[in-house]
Amino acid sequence: MAEQAQYEELMRQFSAFGAVRRELGRIMPSDCPGGSAAVLTLLGRYGDMRMSKLAELLSVDMSVTSRHVAHVVDRGWIERSPDPADKRSRILRLTPGGQAKVDELSRRTAQLLADRLSDWSDEEVGQLIRLMTRLRADFGDCRTAPPRHTTPHPELVHTPRTPA
């Protein structure tokens, strides 16, 4: 078990991590603030989903999620369609323009990280990823599920089964 002084230093490092987040925010396009980028990134990672699942992944309430979703809908980056299983719910889906924006955000972020970590070895970057993933899991972060490949994660969206 780590010493008290190590936990105190860890807290100082967490506080200083805000500078990293602010720099990542500065490289985002002016029409895509952080909340919008988070919505797009989650839809790009997990696929189509209900607004309630998006709110859970964002760790914010539905009113905040609704504002973020309205912003990206207004720009044509996502579409809302009725959930076939529950007409009161909406399924959120990236549009082709939204996927292009996700790709742009990913390129910008990857380039900044590549620039700032250029003197890190592949092993060090991998170790940081593993440790951050473990830390998030220890805090119960629901976003640690594996990314989608070609279809939405089955737990994220309800799709009715058709009779065989």
CNS distance restraints for C-alpha pairs under 8 A (distance, minus, plus):
assign (resid   2 and name CA) (resid   6 and name CA) 6.15 0.50 0.50
assign (resid   2 and name CA) (resid   7 and name CA) 7.05 0.50 0.50
assign (resid   3 and name CA) (resid   7 and name CA) 6.71 0.50 0.50
assign (resid   4 and name CA) (resid   8 and name CA) 6.28 0.50 0.50
assign (resid   5 and name CA) (resid   9 and name CA) 6.19 0.50 0.50
assign (resid   6 and name CA) (resid  10 and name CA) 6.07 0.50 0.50
assign (resid   7 and name CA) (resid  11 and name CA) 6.23 0.50 0.50
assign (resid   8 and name CA) (resid  12 and name CA) 6.44 0.50 0.50
assign (resid   9 and name CA) (resid  13 and name CA) 6.26 0.50 0.50
assign (resid  10 and name CA) (resid  14 and name CA) 6.23 0.50 0.50
assign (resid  11 and name CA) (resid  15 and name CA) 6.24 0.50 0.50
assign (resid  12 and name CA) (resid  16 and name CA) 6.25 0.50 0.50
assign (resid  13 and name CA) (resid  17 and name CA) 6.13 0.50 0.50
assign (resid  14 and name CA) (resid  18 and name CA) 7.44 0.50 0.50
assign (resid  16 and name CA) (resid  20 and name CA) 7.88 0.50 0.50
assign (resid  17 and name CA) (resid  21 and name CA) 6.67 0.50 0.50
assign (resid  18 and name CA) (resid  22 and name CA) 6.11 0.50 0.50
assign (resid  19 and name CA) (resid  23 and name CA) 6.23 0.50 0.50
assign (resid  20 and name CA) (resid  24 and name CA) 6.24 0.50 0.50
assign (resid  21 and name CA) (resid  25 and name CA) 6.15 0.50 0.50
assign (resid  22 and name CA) (resid  26 and name CA) 6.25 0.50 0.50
assign (resid  23 and name CA) (resid  27 and name CA) 6.72 0.50 0.50
assign (resid  24 and name CA) (resid  28 and name CA) 7.03 0.50 0.50
assign (resid  24 and name CA) (resid 109 and name CA) 6.76 0.50 0.50
assign (resid  24 and name CA) (resid 112 and name CA) 7.61 0.50 0.50
assign (resid  25 and name CA) (resid  33 and name CA) 7.65 0.50 0.50
assign (resid  25 and name CA) (resid  34 and name CA) 6.51 0.50 0.50
assign (resid  27 and name CA) (resid 108 and name CA) 6.81 0.50 0.50
assign (resid  27 and name CA) (resid 109 and name CA) 7.57 0.50 0.50
assign (resid  28 and name CA) (resid  32 and name CA) 6.49 0.50 0.50
assign (resid  28 and name CA) (resid  33 and name CA) 6.97 0.50 0.50
assign (resid  28 and name CA) (resid  34 and name CA) 7.75 0.50 0.50
assign (resid  28 and name CA) (resid 105 and name CA) 6.79 0.50 0.50
assign (resid  28 and name CA) (resid 108 and name CA) 7.42 0.50 0.50
assign (resid  29 and name CA) (resid  33 and name CA) 7.41 0.50 0.50
assign (resid  32 and name CA) (resid  36 and name CA) 5.66 0.50 0.50
assign (resid  32 and name CA) (resid  37 and name CA) 5.96 0.50 0.50
assign (resid  33 and name CA) (resid  37 and name CA) 6.18 0.50 0.50
assign (resid  34 and name CA) (resid  38 and name CA) 6.11 0.50 0.50
assign (resid  35 and name CA) (resid  39 and name CA) 6.34 0.50 0.50
assign (resid  35 and name CA) (resid  68 and name CA) 5.77 0.50 0.50
assign (resid  36 and name CA) (resid  40 and name CA) 6.25 0.50 0.50
assign (resid  36 and name CA) (resid  68 and name CA) 5.41 0.50 0.50
assign (resid  36 and name CA) (resid  69 and name CA) 7.15 0.50 0.50
assign (resid  36 and name CA) (resid  71 and name CA) 6.85 0.50 0.50
assign (resid  36 and name CA) (resid  72 and name CA) 6.16 0.50 0.50
assign (resid  37 and name CA) (resid  41 and name CA) 5.95 0.50 0.50
assign (resid  37 and name CA) (resid 102 and name CA) 7.70 0.50 0.50
assign (resid  37 and name CA) (resid 105 and name CA) 7.46 0.50 0.50
assign (resid  38 and name CA) (resid  42 and name CA) 6.07 0.50 0.50
assign (resid  38 and name CA) (resid  58 and name CA) 7.40 0.50 0.50
assign (resid  39 and name CA) (resid  43 and name CA) 6.23 0.50 0.50
assign (resid  39 and name CA) (resid  54 and name CA) 7.43 0.50 0.50
assign (resid  39 and name CA) (resid  58 and name CA) 7.72 0.50 0.50
assign (resid  39 and name CA) (resid  68 and name CA) 7.06 0.50 0.50
assign (resid  39 and name CA) (resid  69 and name CA) 7.07 0.50 0.50
assign (resid  40 and name CA) (resid  44 and name CA) 5.98 0.50 0.50
assign (resid  40 and name CA) (resid  72 and name CA) 7.93 0.50 0.50
assign (resid  40 and name CA) (resid  77 and name CA) 7.84 0.50 0.50
assign (resid  40 and name CA) (resid  78 and name CA) 7.93 0.50 0.50
assign (resid  40 and name CA) (resid  94 and name CA) 7.39 0.50 0.50
assign (resid  40 and name CA) (resid  98 and name CA) 6.91 0.50 0.50
assign (resid  40 and name CA) (resid  99 and name CA) 7.92 0.50 0.50
assign (resid  40 and name CA) (resid 101 and name CA) 7.79 0.50 0.50
assign (resid  40 and name CA) (resid 102 and name CA) 6.04 0.50 0.50
assign (resid  41 and name CA) (resid  45 and name CA) 6.02 0.50 0.50
assign (resid  41 and name CA) (resid 102 and name CA) 6.03 0.50 0.50
assign (resid  42 and name CA) (resid  46 and name CA) 5.88 0.50 0.50
assign (resid  42 and name CA) (resid  47 and name CA) 7.57 0.50 0.50
assign (resid  42 and name CA) (resid  54 and name CA) 7.60 0.50 0.50
assign (resid  42 and name CA) (resid  57 and name CA) 7.69 0.50 0.50
assign (resid  43 and name CA) (resid  47 and name CA) 4.84 0.50 0.50
assign (resid  43 and name CA) (resid  48 and name CA) 6.21 0.50 0.50
assign (resid  43 and name CA) (resid  49 and name CA) 7.41 0.50 0.50
assign (resid  43 and name CA) (resid  92 and name CA) 7.80 0.50 0.50
assign (resid  43 and name CA) (resid  93 and name CA) 6.94 0.50 0.50
assign (resid  43 and name CA) (resid  94 and name CA) 6.58 0.50 0.50
assign (resid  44 and name CA) (resid  94 and name CA) 7.15 0.50 0.50
assign (resid  44 and name CA) (resid  99 and name CA) 6.90 0.50 0.50
assign (resid  44 and name CA) (resid 102 and name CA) 6.67 0.50 0.50
assign (resid  45 and name CA) (resid 147 and name CA) 5.29 0.50 0.50
assign (resid  45 and name CA) (resid 148 and name CA) 5.74 0.50 0.50
assign (resid  46 and name CA) (resid 147 and name CA) 5.73 0.50 0.50
assign (resid  46 and name CA) (resid 148 and name CA) 5.01 0.50 0.50
assign (resid  46 and name CA) (resid 152 and name CA) 5.62 0.50 0.50
assign (resid  46 and name CA) (resid 153 and name CA) 5.92 0.50 0.50
assign (resid  46 and name CA) (resid 156 and name CA) 7.52 0.50 0.50
assign (resid  47 and name CA) (resid  93 and name CA) 7.03 0.50 0.50
assign (resid  47 and name CA) (resid  94 and name CA) 7.86 0.50 0.50
assign (resid  47 and name CA) (resid 148 and name CA) 6.65 0.50 0.50
assign (resid  47 and name CA) (resid 151 and name CA) 6.63 0.50 0.50
assign (resid  47 and name CA) (resid 152 and name CA) 4.29 0.50 0.50
assign (resid  47 and name CA) (resid 153 and name CA) 6.82 0.50 0.50
assign (resid  48 and name CA) (resid  91 and name CA) 6.41 0.50 0.50
assign (resid  48 and name CA) (resid  92 and name CA) 5.48 0.50 0.50
assign (resid  48 and name CA) (resid  93 and name CA) 4.81 0.50 0.50
assign (resid  48 and name CA) (resid  94 and name CA) 7.41 0.50 0.50
assign (resid  48 and name CA) (resid 152 and name CA) 5.77 0.50 0.50
assign (resid  48 and name CA) (resid 156 and name CA) 7.51 0.50 0.50
assign (resid  48 and name CA) (resid 157 and name CA) 6.53 0.50 0.50
assign (resid  49 and name CA) (resid  53 and name CA) 6.44 0.50 0.50
assign (resid  49 and name CA) (resid  54 and name CA) 6.87 0.50 0.50
assign (resid  49 and name CA) (resid  91 and name CA) 5.31 0.50 0.50
assign (resid  49 and name CA) (resid  92 and name CA) 5.41 0.50 0.50
assign (resid  49 and name CA) (resid  93 and name CA) 7.11 0.50 0.50
assign (resid  49 and name CA) (resid 152 and name CA) 7.68 0.50 0.50
assign (resid  49 and name CA) (resid 156 and name CA) 5.38 0.50 0.50
assign (resid  49 and name CA) (resid 157 and name CA) 4.67 0.50 0.50
assign (resid  49 and name CA) (resid 158 and name CA) 7.99 0.50 0.50
assign (resid  50 and name CA) (resid  54 and name CA) 6.46 0.50 0.50
assign (resid  50 and name CA) (resid  83 and name CA) 7.95 0.50 0.50
assign (resid  50 and name CA) (resid  89 and name CA) 6.91 0.50 0.50
assign (resid  50 and name CA) (resid  90 and name CA) 5.75 0.50 0.50
assign (resid  50 and name CA) (resid  91 and name CA) 4.63 0.50 0.50
assign (resid  50 and name CA) (resid  92 and name CA) 5.98 0.50 0.50
assign (resid  50 and name CA) (resid 156 and name CA) 7.20 0.50 0.50
assign (resid  50 and name CA) (resid 157 and name CA) 6.11 0.50 0.50
assign (resid  51 and name CA) (resid  55 and name CA) 6.19 0.50 0.50
assign (resid  51 and name CA) (resid  62 and name CA) 7.67 0.50 0.50
assign (resid  51 and name CA) (resid  65 and name CA) 7.45 0.50 0.50
assign (resid  51 and name CA) (resid  66 and name CA) 7.84 0.50 0.50
assign (resid  51 and name CA) (resid  89 and name CA) 7.67 0.50 0.50
assign (resid  51 and name CA) (resid  90 and name CA) 6.57 0.50 0.50
assign (resid  51 and name CA) (resid  91 and name CA) 6.83 0.50 0.50
assign (resid  51 and name CA) (resid  92 and name CA) 6.79 0.50 0.50
assign (resid  52 and name CA) (resid  56 and name CA) 6.32 0.50 0.50
assign (resid  52 and name CA) (resid  62 and name CA) 6.96 0.50 0.50
assign (resid  53 and name CA) (resid  57 and name CA) 6.22 0.50 0.50
assign (resid  53 and name CA) (resid 156 and name CA) 6.33 0.50 0.50
assign (resid  54 and name CA) (resid  58 and name CA) 6.05 0.50 0.50
assign (resid  54 and name CA) (resid  65 and name CA) 7.33 0.50 0.50
assign (resid  55 and name CA) (resid  59 and name CA) 5.89 0.50 0.50
assign (resid  55 and name CA) (resid  60 and name CA) 5.48 0.50 0.50
assign (resid  55 and name CA) (resid  61 and name CA) 5.96 0.50 0.50
assign (resid  55 and name CA) (resid  62 and name CA) 5.84 0.50 0.50
assign (resid  55 and name CA) (resid  65 and name CA) 5.57 0.50 0.50
assign (resid  56 and name CA) (resid  60 and name CA) 6.67 0.50 0.50
assign (resid  56 and name CA) (resid  61 and name CA) 7.82 0.50 0.50
assign (resid  56 and name CA) (resid 142 and name CA) 7.72 0.50 0.50
assign (resid  57 and name CA) (resid 142 and name CA) 6.25 0.50 0.50
assign (resid  57 and name CA) (resid 143 and name CA) 5.96 0.50 0.50
assign (resid  58 and name CA) (resid  65 and name CA) 7.71 0.50 0.50
assign (resid  60 and name CA) (resid  64 and name CA) 6.35 0.50 0.50
assign (resid  60 and name CA) (resid  65 and name CA) 6.67 0.50 0.50
assign (resid  61 and name CA) (resid  65 and name CA) 6.36 0.50 0.50
assign (resid  62 and name CA) (resid  66 and name CA) 5.89 0.50 0.50
assign (resid  63 and name CA) (resid  67 and name CA) 6.43 0.50 0.50
assign (resid  64 and name CA) (resid  68 and name CA) 6.43 0.50 0.50
assign (resid  65 and name CA) (resid  69 and name CA) 6.06 0.50 0.50
assign (resid  66 and name CA) (resid  70 and name CA) 5.98 0.50 0.50
assign (resid  67 and name CA) (resid  71 and name CA) 6.33 0.50 0.50
assign (resid  68 and name CA) (resid  72 and name CA) 6.60 0.50 0.50
assign (resid  69 and name CA) (resid  73 and name CA) 6.02 0.50 0.50
assign (resid  69 and name CA) (resid  78 and name CA) 7.96 0.50 0.50
assign (resid  70 and name CA) (resid  74 and name CA) 6.00 0.50 0.50
assign (resid  71 and name CA) (resid  75 and name CA) 6.61 0.50 0.50
assign (resid  72 and name CA) (resid  76 and name CA) 6.36 0.50 0.50
assign (resid  72 and name CA) (resid  77 and name CA) 5.37 0.50 0.50
assign (resid  72 and name CA) (resid  78 and name CA) 6.07 0.50 0.50
assign (resid  73 and name CA) (resid  77 and name CA) 5.81 0.50 0.50
assign (resid  73 and name CA) (resid  78 and name CA) 5.14 0.50 0.50
assign (resid  73 and name CA) (resid  79 and name CA) 5.98 0.50 0.50
assign (resid  73 and name CA) (resid  80 and name CA) 7.78 0.50 0.50
assign (resid  76 and name CA) (resid  95 and name CA) 7.02 0.50 0.50
assign (resid  76 and name CA) (resid  97 and name CA) 6.76 0.50 0.50
assign (resid  76 and name CA) (resid  98 and name CA) 7.04 0.50 0.50
assign (resid  77 and name CA) (resid  94 and name CA) 6.02 0.50 0.50
assign (resid  77 and name CA) (resid  95 and name CA) 5.33 0.50 0.50
assign (resid  77 and name CA) (resid  96 and name CA) 7.33 0.50 0.50
assign (resid  77 and name CA) (resid  97 and name CA) 5.26 0.50 0.50
assign (resid  77 and name CA) (resid  98 and name CA) 3.66 0.50 0.50
assign (resid  77 and name CA) (resid  99 and name CA) 7.40 0.50 0.50
assign (resid  77 and name CA) (resid 101 and name CA) 7.47 0.50 0.50
assign (resid  78 and name CA) (resid  92 and name CA) 6.62 0.50 0.50
assign (resid  78 and name CA) (resid  93 and name CA) 5.40 0.50 0.50
assign (resid  78 and name CA) (resid  94 and name CA) 4.30 0.50 0.50
assign (resid  78 and name CA) (resid  95 and name CA) 5.04 0.50 0.50
assign (resid  78 and name CA) (resid  98 and name CA) 5.88 0.50 0.50
assign (resid  79 and name CA) (resid  92 and name CA) 5.80 0.50 0.50
assign (resid  79 and name CA) (resid  93 and name CA) 5.39 0.50 0.50
assign (resid  79 and name CA) (resid  94 and name CA) 6.42 0.50 0.50
assign (resid  79 and name CA) (resid  95 and name CA) 6.53 0.50 0.50
assign (resid  80 and name CA) (resid  90 and name CA) 5.81 0.50 0.50
assign (resid  80 and name CA) (resid  91 and name CA) 5.55 0.50 0.50
assign (resid  80 and name CA) (resid  92 and name CA) 4.77 0.50 0.50
assign (resid  80 and name CA) (resid  93 and name CA) 6.55 0.50 0.50
assign (resid  81 and name CA) (resid  90 and name CA) 5.34 0.50 0.50
assign (resid  81 and name CA) (resid  91 and name CA) 5.26 0.50 0.50
assign (resid  81 and name CA) (resid  92 and name CA) 6.69 0.50 0.50
assign (resid  82 and name CA) (resid  86 and name CA) 7.52 0.50 0.50
assign (resid  82 and name CA) (resid  87 and name CA) 5.42 0.50 0.50
assign (resid  82 and name CA) (resid  88 and name CA) 7.21 0.50 0.50
assign (resid  82 and name CA) (resid  89 and name CA) 6.13 0.50 0.50
assign (resid  82 and name CA) (resid  90 and name CA) 4.61 0.50 0.50
assign (resid  82 and name CA) (resid  91 and name CA) 6.07 0.50 0.50
assign (resid  83 and name CA) (resid  87 and name CA) 5.36 0.50 0.50
assign (resid  83 and name CA) (resid  88 and name CA) 7.37 0.50 0.50
assign (resid  83 and name CA) (resid  89 and name CA) 5.45 0.50 0.50
assign (resid  83 and name CA) (resid  90 and name CA) 5.10 0.50 0.50
assign (resid  83 and name CA) (resid  91 and name CA) 5.49 0.50 0.50
assign (resid  84 and name CA) (resid 159 and name CA) 7.48 0.50 0.50
assign (resid  84 and name CA) (resid 160 and name CA) 7.28 0.50 0.50
assign (resid  85 and name CA) (resid 158 and name CA) 7.20 0.50 0.50
assign (resid  85 and name CA) (resid 159 and name CA) 7.06 0.50 0.50
assign (resid  85 and name CA) (resid 160 and name CA) 6.25 0.50 0.50
assign (resid  91 and name CA) (resid 157 and name CA) 7.67 0.50 0.50
assign (resid  94 and name CA) (resid  98 and name CA) 5.20 0.50 0.50
assign (resid  94 and name CA) (resid  99 and name CA) 6.10 0.50 0.50
assign (resid  95 and name CA) (resid  99 and name CA) 6.25 0.50 0.50
assign (resid  96 and name CA) (resid 100 and name CA) 6.25 0.50 0.50
assign (resid  97 and name CA) (resid 101 and name CA) 6.26 0.50 0.50
assign (resid  98 and name CA) (resid 102 and name CA) 6.17 0.50 0.50
assign (resid  99 and name CA) (resid 103 and name CA) 6.16 0.50 0.50
assign (resid 100 and name CA) (resid 104 and name CA) 6.22 0.50 0.50
assign (resid 101 and name CA) (resid 105 and name CA) 6.14 0.50 0.50
assign (resid 102 and name CA) (resid 106 and name CA) 6.09 0.50 0.50
assign (resid 103 and name CA) (resid 107 and name CA) 6.17 0.50 0.50
assign (resid 104 and name CA) (resid 108 and name CA) 6.21 0.50 0.50
assign (resid 105 and name CA) (resid 109 and name CA) 6.11 0.50 0.50
assign (resid 106 and name CA) (resid 110 and name CA) 5.94 0.50 0.50
assign (resid 107 and name CA) (resid 111 and name CA) 6.02 0.50 0.50
assign (resid 108 and name CA) (resid 112 and name CA) 6.30 0.50 0.50
assign (resid 109 and name CA) (resid 113 and name CA) 6.21 0.50 0.50
assign (resid 110 and name CA) (resid 114 and name CA) 5.96 0.50 0.50
assign (resid 111 and name CA) (resid 115 and name CA) 6.09 0.50 0.50
assign (resid 112 and name CA) (resid 116 and name CA) 6.16 0.50 0.50
assign (resid 113 and name CA) (resid 117 and name CA) 5.79 0.50 0.50
assign (resid 114 and name CA) (resid 118 and name CA) 5.54 0.50 0.50
assign (resid 120 and name CA) (resid 124 and name CA) 5.98 0.50 0.50
assign (resid 120 and name CA) (resid 125 and name CA) 6.56 0.50 0.50
assign (resid 121 and name CA) (resid 125 and name CA) 6.40 0.50 0.50
assign (resid 122 and name CA) (resid 126 and name CA) 6.08 0.50 0.50
assign (resid 123 and name CA) (resid 127 and name CA) 6.05 0.50 0.50
assign (resid 124 and name CA) (resid 128 and name CA) 6.19 0.50 0.50
assign (resid 125 and name CA) (resid 129 and name CA) 6.28 0.50 0.50
assign (resid 126 and name CA) (resid 130 and name CA) 6.21 0.50 0.50
assign (resid 127 and name CA) (resid 131 and name CA) 6.11 0.50 0.50
assign (resid 128 and name CA) (resid 132 and name CA) 6.00 0.50 0.50
assign (resid 129 and name CA) (resid 133 and name CA) 5.99 0.50 0.50
assign (resid 130 and name CA) (resid 134 and name CA) 6.13 0.50 0.50
assign (resid 131 and name CA) (resid 135 and name CA) 6.08 0.50 0.50
assign (resid 132 and name CA) (resid 136 and name CA) 6.16 0.50 0.50
assign (resid 133 and name CA) (resid 137 and name CA) 6.17 0.50 0.50
assign (resid 133 and name CA) (resid 144 and name CA) 7.10 0.50 0.50
assign (resid 134 and name CA) (resid 138 and name CA) 6.13 0.50 0.50
assign (resid 135 and name CA) (resid 139 and name CA) 6.43 0.50 0.50
assign (resid 136 and name CA) (resid 140 and name CA) 6.36 0.50 0.50
assign (resid 136 and name CA) (resid 141 and name CA) 5.29 0.50 0.50
assign (resid 136 and name CA) (resid 144 and name CA) 7.31 0.50 0.50
assign (resid 137 and name CA) (resid 141 and name CA) 5.46 0.50 0.50
assign (resid 137 and name CA) (resid 142 and name CA) 7.88 0.50 0.50
assign (resid 137 and name CA) (resid 144 and name CA) 6.61 0.50 0.50
assign (resid 147 and name CA) (resid 153 and name CA) 7.95 0.50 0.50
assign (resid 148 and name CA) (resid 152 and name CA) 5.95 0.50 0.50
assign (resid 148 and name CA) (resid 153 and name CA) 6.04 0.50 0.50
assign (resid 152 and name CA) (resid 156 and name CA) 7.03 0.50 0.50
assign (resid 152 and name CA) (resid 157 and name CA) 7.17 0.50 0.50
assign (resid 153 and name CA) (resid 157 and name CA) 7.12 0.50 0.50
assign (resid 154 and name CA) (resid 158 and name CA) 7.02 0.50 0.50
